[in-house]
Amino acid sequence: MPDRGASAAGTYTDGRTARRHSVRATIGVDGLLIDSDDGAVVETWPFAELRLVDEAYAGRPFRLKRASGAERLTVADSDFLDWLRPHTGRLSRNDLRGANLKVRAAGWIGATAAILAGFWFLLPLAAGPIASRVPLSWEEGLGHTVQRQALALMAGDSRLCTGRSGQLAFARLVQRLSATKPSRYRFRVTVVDNSTVNAFAAPGGYIVVFRGLIDKSADAEGLAGVMAHEMGHVIERHGMENLVKALGLSFVMSALIGDTSGFAGIATDMAQSLATSKFSRDAEREADRIAVEMLNRANISGRGFRAFFQMVARETGQEDKSIGRYFASHPATRGRAQFVRTHATGTRPAMSASEWQAVRTMCDR
């Protein structure tokens, strides 16, 4: 086989702990050799067992796993995938670098039609597979449209907060969190000058934070926990699944037509669904787990996140309509604060004092 000896730097996790190891992946005779400088990781993954965790895109990190097992390997150099492909036929299907979007869309439409043919009356169960097959370009375009429509519905008279120092502090926080869990998404945060205690994530990585949520957060660590939670919903495509379940035939028919501009016609319905639908308890637990994992890997204290849930528990059911919207879409349970307390291990602040002050005042005129 060609290209033996080719190597690339990567990050390895064992799936059991939050520890990340800097490793070098090398194409060997029988498999992919993975070893760290400190000797903590020395493994060989057979070529036949290599799988892509997510779709691979040009210029973005890609993740590998074994056919069985929780271990993950993230490689920043997407070109390394070209060296691996001749050794295994299992990586080509999800390799979308330079893929023809029309061909990709046709394949996705065919898969969607096949799913609907077999599971017409079981659409809720098929929502996960359908959501996972939506091309990234479609999801980002859809998310942008839904974000704008949701803002028009929920805060049509509110202006955006554009304080430069606050925007930079938010960007640094998001970058710090997203670096702990590589994904196909580029997260974009919009802050709205509205007193409602709310935040939501639209498909494709669009996150909206209302000023009321910042005001209610006792510290930057609480805000970081909420941000990581919303990012978790995006990474696991919970919003996409809810939209597929809620819109069903309308969503699928727009896709089958082959014209993504057709999504604009149902954007208002999607935004309304996003604003009012509740995530399942399983989805909330999954987003909480990812949030705590991100905080731990970024070494951000979980005390503020736990305090936020405790505030939610205290104020749920009270006559405070400004808080009700976030609670409606993120149902609180006492166990969520306990989960954070039990599993959070970070010790550092999420922001400096000056960055937190910039965030708290970024909506000032």
Backbone torsions as a table, in degrees:
resi	resn	phi	psi	omega
1	MET	NA	144.4	178.4
2	PRO	-77.3	165.8	168.5
3	ASP	73.3	14.3	175.0
4	ARG	-64.1	142.2	-178.5
5	GLY	93.4	-14.3	175.8
6	ALA	-63.9	142.7	-176.4
7	SER	-143.8	165.4	178.5
8	ALA	-155.3	151.6	176.5
9	ALA	-76.0	149.2	-179.6
10	GLY	-156.5	-179.8	177.6
11	THR	-125.1	132.3	-175.0
12	TYR	-117.5	136.9	171.0
13	THR	-129.6	145.2	-176.0
14	ASP	-90.1	-4.6	178.0
15	GLY	81.3	-5.2	-179.2
16	ARG	-111.7	-29.0	178.8
17	THR	-126.0	168.1	-179.7
18	ALA	-84.8	-2.5	-175.4
19	ARG	-70.0	137.8	177.7
20	ARG	-113.6	137.2	-178.2
21	HIS	-114.8	131.6	171.8
22	SER	-79.6	124.1	-173.6
23	VAL	-133.2	171.9	170.5
24	ARG	-122.5	129.1	178.1
25	ALA	-101.3	128.2	-176.5
26	THR	-128.8	135.1	178.2
27	ILE	-77.0	114.8	-179.2
28	GLY	-101.5	-164.3	-178.3
29	VAL	-73.7	-45.1	-173.8
30	ASP	-110.4	-7.1	-177.5
31	GLY	-179.0	-170.3	-179.7
32	LEU	-91.9	118.5	-179.5
33	LEU	-88.3	131.0	-177.9
34	ILE	-126.8	120.6	179.5
35	ASP	-147.1	150.0	179.0
36	SER	-108.1	156.8	-178.9
37	ASP	-62.1	-32.7	-177.3
38	ASP	-85.8	-0.2	177.7
39	GLY	79.6	3.5	-178.4
40	ALA	-72.2	-25.5	-179.9
41	VAL	-124.3	120.7	173.8
42	VAL	-142.4	101.6	-175.6
43	GLU	-139.0	157.3	171.3
44	THR	-128.0	119.2	177.5
45	TRP	-99.2	115.5	179.2
46	PRO	-56.7	142.7	-178.7
47	PHE	-56.6	-39.0	-176.6
48	ALA	-64.6	-18.9	-176.7
49	GLU	-99.5	-1.5	-177.7
50	LEU	-73.6	134.8	177.2
51	ARG	-139.6	149.3	170.9
52	LEU	-82.1	132.9	177.5
53	VAL	-73.1	-44.2	-179.7
54	ASP	-127.5	175.6	172.8
55	GLU	-66.9	143.9	-178.8
56	ALA	-101.9	133.0	-178.7
57	TYR	-125.4	149.0	-178.2
58	ALA	-57.6	133.5	176.5
59	GLY	77.2	6.7	-179.3
60	ARG	-121.9	151.5	177.0
61	PRO	-60.2	150.7	173.6
62	PHE	-125.0	152.4	-176.5
63	ARG	-115.7	138.0	178.1
64	LEU	-116.6	153.6	172.7
65	LYS	-143.0	169.9	170.5
66	ARG	-89.5	160.5	-178.7
67	ALA	-57.1	-33.8	175.0
68	SER	-132.3	139.7	-178.9
69	GLY	122.6	158.6	-176.2
70	ALA	-97.3	-4.7	-177.4
71	GLU	-65.6	148.1	178.5
72	ARG	-135.5	142.9	176.1
73	LEU	-125.9	122.2	177.7
74	THR	-107.3	125.5	-180.0
75	VAL	-116.4	125.0	-176.4
76	ALA	-74.4	-32.2	-176.6
77	ASP	-84.0	103.9	-177.7
78	SER	-66.0	-21.4	179.2
79	ASP	-68.6	-21.4	179.5
80	PHE	-61.9	-24.6	178.7
81	LEU	-62.3	-32.2	178.5
82	ASP	-64.3	-32.2	179.4
83	TRP	-74.8	-29.3	-178.3
84	LEU	-80.8	-33.8	-169.9
85	ARG	-57.7	-37.0	179.3
86	PRO	-63.5	-16.7	-175.2
87	HIS	-93.6	-14.9	-179.4
88	THR	-150.3	140.3	179.9
89	GLY	-91.3	10.3	-173.8
90	ARG	-94.6	-2.4	-173.6
91	LEU	-104.0	-13.9	-172.9
92	SER	-70.6	-35.7	-172.4
93	ARG	-60.1	-38.3	-177.7
94	ASN	-100.2	9.4	178.1
95	ASP	-88.5	100.7	-173.3
96	LEU	-105.4	17.3	177.6
97	ARG	-67.4	117.4	-179.9
98	GLY	73.9	12.6	-178.0
99	ALA	-67.4	145.9	175.0
100	ASN	-72.5	116.8	-175.0
101	LEU	-63.9	-31.2	179.2
102	LYS	-67.4	-41.4	177.4
103	VAL	-65.1	-42.8	179.3
104	ARG	-62.1	-43.7	179.4
105	ALA	-63.4	-41.0	179.1
106	ALA	-61.6	-40.9	178.5
107	GLY	-65.1	-41.2	179.7
108	TRP	-66.8	-40.4	179.0
109	ILE	-62.0	-43.0	178.3
110	GLY	-61.6	-41.8	179.1
111	ALA	-65.1	-40.7	179.0
112	THR	-62.9	-43.7	179.4
113	ALA	-61.6	-40.2	179.8
114	ALA	-64.8	-40.9	178.8
115	ILE	-62.7	-45.3	-178.6
116	LEU	-65.3	-36.6	-179.8
117	ALA	-60.0	-38.4	-177.3
118	GLY	-89.8	-23.2	-173.1
119	PHE	-129.7	38.2	-175.6
120	TRP	-54.2	-42.5	-178.0
121	PHE	-91.4	4.3	179.5
122	LEU	-121.2	33.8	-176.8
123	LEU	-55.1	-40.9	178.5
124	PRO	-56.8	-37.1	179.3
125	LEU	-72.7	-27.1	-178.9
126	ALA	-88.0	-3.7	-175.4
127	ALA	-60.6	-40.6	179.9
128	GLY	-61.0	-54.2	177.7
129	PRO	-58.9	-39.4	179.4
130	ILE	-64.0	-47.7	-178.9
131	ALA	-60.4	-37.3	-177.6
132	SER	-71.6	-15.9	-178.4
133	ARG	-96.7	-2.8	179.4
134	VAL	-70.0	123.4	179.0
135	PRO	-58.8	148.1	-177.0
136	LEU	-58.4	-41.3	-178.6
137	SER	-62.3	-37.5	177.8
138	TRP	-67.9	-43.9	-177.2
139	GLU	-63.7	-40.1	179.3
140	GLU	-66.8	-42.3	178.0
141	GLY	-64.0	-41.9	177.9
142	LEU	-64.1	-44.5	-178.8
143	GLY	-62.1	-39.4	179.3
144	HIS	-62.9	-43.6	179.5
145	THR	-65.4	-45.2	-179.3
146	VAL	-63.9	-39.4	179.0
147	GLN	-58.7	-47.5	-178.7
148	ARG	-64.0	-41.9	-179.4
149	GLN	-68.6	-38.9	179.5
150	ALA	-64.6	-39.8	177.8
151	LEU	-65.1	-38.1	178.3
152	ALA	-63.6	-36.6	180.0
153	LEU	-75.6	-40.6	-169.7
154	MET	-95.0	-27.1	-176.3
155	ALA	-152.2	53.3	-174.4
156	GLY	-61.6	-28.8	-177.7
157	ASP	-96.0	3.8	-175.5
158	SER	-94.5	145.9	178.3
159	ARG	-94.0	164.0	176.2
160	LEU	-84.0	147.9	178.4
161	CYS	-90.6	121.8	-170.8
162	THR	-121.1	15.4	178.0
163	GLY	-55.7	120.2	-171.2
164	ARG	-61.4	-44.2	-178.5
165	SER	-64.4	-38.1	177.8
166	GLY	-67.1	-40.6	177.7
167	GLN	-61.8	-42.0	179.3
168	LEU	-65.6	-38.5	178.8
169	ALA	-65.1	-41.3	176.6
170	PHE	-62.0	-44.6	-178.5
171	ALA	-61.0	-41.0	179.2
172	ARG	-66.1	-39.0	178.6
173	LEU	-64.4	-46.8	-179.8
174	VAL	-62.7	-41.0	178.6
175	GLN	-63.9	-40.2	179.5
176	ARG	-64.2	-40.7	-179.7
177	LEU	-73.2	-45.9	-176.4
178	SER	-65.9	-26.8	179.0
179	ALA	-67.2	-19.8	-179.1
180	THR	-80.8	-16.7	-177.6
181	LYS	-145.1	84.0	-178.3
182	PRO	-55.7	137.6	178.6
183	SER	-147.4	-179.2	-179.1
184	ARG	-83.1	-1.4	-171.5
185	TYR	-98.9	146.0	167.3
186	ARG	-107.9	114.7	-173.6
187	PHE	-82.8	134.5	-179.9
188	ARG	-124.8	123.6	-174.1
189	VAL	-110.8	131.1	175.0
190	THR	-118.7	130.6	178.1
191	VAL	-108.1	131.3	-174.5
192	VAL	-114.7	135.6	180.0
193	ASP	-80.7	80.6	-177.9
194	ASN	-145.2	137.1	-173.5
195	SER	-77.0	-8.7	178.8
196	THR	-62.1	135.1	176.6
197	VAL	-81.4	98.9	-172.6
198	ASN	-157.8	154.4	170.4
199	ALA	-158.1	145.2	176.2
200	PHE	-150.1	157.8	179.8
201	ALA	-118.1	122.1	174.0
202	ALA	-89.6	160.6	178.3
203	PRO	-54.5	152.1	174.8
204	GLY	85.0	2.5	176.2
205	GLY	99.9	11.0	178.5
206	TYR	-87.2	120.1	-178.7
207	ILE	-120.4	133.9	179.1
208	VAL	-116.8	130.9	177.6
209	VAL	-121.0	129.6	177.5
210	PHE	-91.0	146.5	-179.1
211	ARG	-55.3	-35.3	179.9
212	GLY	-57.3	-34.6	178.1
213	LEU	-67.6	-41.1	177.5
214	ILE	-63.4	-43.3	-179.8
215	ASP	-62.2	-35.3	-177.8
216	LYS	-81.2	-17.3	179.5
217	SER	-76.5	126.0	-177.5
218	ALA	-69.2	-27.7	-178.6
219	ASP	-156.1	175.8	-178.1
220	ALA	-66.4	-26.6	-179.1
221	GLU	-69.0	-35.1	175.7
222	GLY	-65.0	-43.0	177.2
223	LEU	-63.8	-40.0	179.3
224	ALA	-61.6	-39.7	178.3
225	GLY	-63.4	-43.2	178.5
226	VAL	-65.0	-42.0	178.6
227	MET	-61.0	-45.4	179.6
228	ALA	-63.4	-36.4	177.5
229	HIS	-62.9	-46.8	179.4
230	GLU	-64.5	-38.5	177.2
231	MET	-63.3	-35.8	176.5
232	GLY	-62.0	-40.0	176.6
233	HIS	-60.6	-40.1	180.0
234	VAL	-66.2	-49.1	-176.5
235	ILE	-58.8	-39.5	-179.5
236	GLU	-89.6	3.3	175.0
237	ARG	59.5	35.2	179.9
238	HIS	-65.0	-39.1	179.1
239	GLY	-63.9	-42.5	178.0
240	MET	-61.4	-42.0	179.3
241	GLU	-62.7	-42.6	178.8
242	ASN	-62.4	-40.0	-179.8
243	LEU	-66.5	-41.2	178.1
244	VAL	-63.1	-42.8	179.8
245	LYS	-64.8	-43.3	-174.8
246	ALA	-73.4	-37.8	-173.0
247	LEU	-100.1	-23.0	173.0
248	GLY	46.9	-110.8	-173.2
249	LEU	-61.0	-38.5	-179.0
250	SER	-60.3	-44.1	179.8
251	PHE	-64.0	-49.0	-174.9
252	VAL	-66.2	-40.6	-179.5
253	MET	-64.7	-37.1	176.8
254	SER	-61.9	-37.8	178.1
255	ALA	-70.0	-41.2	-177.2
256	LEU	-66.3	-29.2	178.1
257	ILE	-63.3	-28.8	178.5
258	GLY	87.2	8.9	-179.2
259	ASP	-120.0	105.2	-176.3
260	THR	-65.9	-18.0	177.1
261	SER	-66.1	-17.8	177.0
262	GLY	-64.2	-20.9	178.0
263	PHE	-64.6	-27.8	-177.5
264	ALA	-62.0	-32.4	-178.1
265	GLY	-66.5	-23.6	179.9
266	ILE	-112.7	13.7	-176.9
267	ALA	-62.9	-36.9	-179.9
268	THR	-63.7	-42.6	177.5
269	ASP	-63.4	-39.8	179.1
270	MET	-64.3	-43.7	180.0
271	ALA	-63.1	-40.9	178.2
272	GLN	-63.2	-40.5	177.4
273	SER	-63.2	-42.6	-179.5
274	LEU	-63.9	-38.0	-175.9
275	ALA	-75.0	-25.5	-171.7
276	THR	-116.0	-19.6	-173.8
277	SER	-76.8	150.1	176.0
278	LYS	-99.1	145.3	171.5
279	PHE	-80.6	152.0	177.0
280	SER	-67.6	160.9	177.6
281	ARG	-61.3	-36.5	178.2
282	ASP	-63.0	-41.8	179.1
283	ALA	-65.1	-40.4	178.8
284	GLU	-64.7	-42.5	178.8
285	ARG	-63.7	-38.8	179.7
286	GLU	-66.0	-42.8	177.7
287	ALA	-65.5	-37.8	175.9
288	ASP	-62.6	-43.1	-179.2
289	ARG	-61.7	-45.2	179.5
290	ILE	-64.8	-40.1	-179.6
291	ALA	-61.0	-47.2	-179.9
292	VAL	-64.6	-38.6	177.5
293	GLU	-60.8	-43.5	177.9
294	MET	-63.2	-46.4	-179.6
295	LEU	-60.6	-42.4	-179.4
296	ASN	-63.8	-46.1	-178.0
297	ARG	-67.8	-29.4	176.0
298	ALA	-86.1	-1.9	-177.8
299	ASN	57.1	41.1	175.7
300	ILE	-99.5	132.5	-179.3
301	SER	-60.3	141.4	178.6
302	GLY	-92.4	1.2	-176.4
303	ARG	-61.5	-40.7	-179.5
304	GLY	-66.4	-37.8	177.9
305	PHE	-64.5	-42.8	177.5
306	ARG	-63.4	-41.3	179.3
307	ALA	-63.4	-34.6	178.3
308	PHE	-63.1	-45.5	178.1
309	PHE	-63.6	-35.7	177.6
310	GLN	-66.2	-37.6	175.4
311	MET	-63.7	-41.6	177.6
312	VAL	-58.5	-46.3	-178.4
313	ALA	-62.9	-38.2	-179.8
314	ARG	-67.4	-39.0	-169.4
315	GLU	-99.5	-7.4	175.6
316	THR	-61.2	131.5	178.4
317	GLY	90.7	-10.2	177.2
318	GLN	-80.7	163.2	-176.5
319	GLU	-82.1	59.1	178.3
320	ASP	-123.2	94.2	-175.5
321	LYS	-66.6	-23.2	-179.5
322	SER	-67.8	-23.1	-178.8
323	ILE	-94.7	-23.5	-171.3
324	GLY	-58.7	-33.1	-173.4
325	ARG	-67.4	-42.4	178.8
326	TYR	-66.3	-39.4	178.8
327	PHE	-64.5	-35.2	-177.6
328	ALA	-62.8	-39.1	-177.5
329	SER	-95.4	-9.5	178.7
330	HIS	-133.2	73.2	-175.0
331	PRO	-56.3	132.9	-176.1
332	ALA	-92.5	145.3	170.4
333	THR	-134.2	149.7	-179.5
334	ARG	-61.6	-29.4	-177.8
335	GLY	-65.2	-21.1	-177.4
336	ARG	-70.2	-41.6	176.0
337	ALA	-64.7	-38.4	179.4
338	GLN	-66.6	-37.2	177.9
339	PHE	-60.2	-45.3	179.5
340	VAL	-62.7	-44.3	-178.5
341	ARG	-60.6	-38.5	-176.3
342	THR	-75.2	-36.3	-169.0
343	HIS	-106.8	-16.5	-177.9
344	ALA	-74.6	133.3	-178.1
345	THR	-125.1	-5.8	-177.4
346	GLY	-66.9	155.9	-176.9
347	THR	-129.8	-10.6	-172.3
348	ARG	-98.2	158.6	175.9
349	PRO	-71.5	157.8	178.9
350	ALA	-79.9	-29.4	-178.6
351	MET	-145.2	164.4	169.8
352	SER	-76.0	165.4	179.7
353	ALA	-60.3	-38.2	-179.1
354	SER	-70.6	-35.7	178.0
355	GLU	-66.8	-42.6	179.6
356	TRP	-64.2	-39.6	177.2
357	GLN	-64.0	-38.7	178.9
358	ALA	-64.2	-38.2	177.8
359	VAL	-66.6	-44.8	-177.0
360	ARG	-66.5	-22.0	-177.7
361	THR	-113.1	9.9	-174.3
362	MET	-70.5	-13.2	177.7
363	CYS	-94.9	-3.8	179.8
364	ASP	-65.5	138.8	-180.0
365	ARG	-76.0	NA	NA
